[in-house]
């Protein structure tokens, strides 16, 4: 067989450290953007994360 055809990603031994670092940074940025979007949608009055009590009570 042609040695070029035998070469594949499995010979690397899995994802490299740069790929893992990019994935971790991506997850952190995605979580931050999700939190920012929730804050914008709820206009900062999200009852799940707000420690301020409503003034109506």
Residue pairs with C-beta under 8 A, 6 or more apart in sequence:
15 23
38 46
39 46
44 50
